[in-house]
């Protein structure tokens, strides 16, 4: 069991050194990812609720949040949803990270409607 990730954990996942300018943007991405996680487990009749100050967060949700925050940080380089792929040309960046969604899905109900 864990708590929601810290800025330092996301920075380590991104393989970045501390930098005040980057840390501010990583912090915004992390806050958005935590907010997404908290809200995801408070809706749809979820069996568990993990508030921002929880210390009982499953490791899978912790990792999903780290990945989500890192993706949001990197997303700033693709404002319109595309990145330059060199010889491959422009590559579309999907709205959701399939790996993070798979981790979240282990703990939350999937509701279609």
Buried (B, 14 or more C-beta within 10 A) or exposed (E): EBEBBEBEBBBBBBEBEEEEEBBEEBBBBBBBBBEBBBEBBEEEEBEEEBEEEBEEBBEBBBBBBBBBBBBBBEBEEBEEEEBEEEEEEEEEBEEEBEEBBEBBEEBBEEEEE
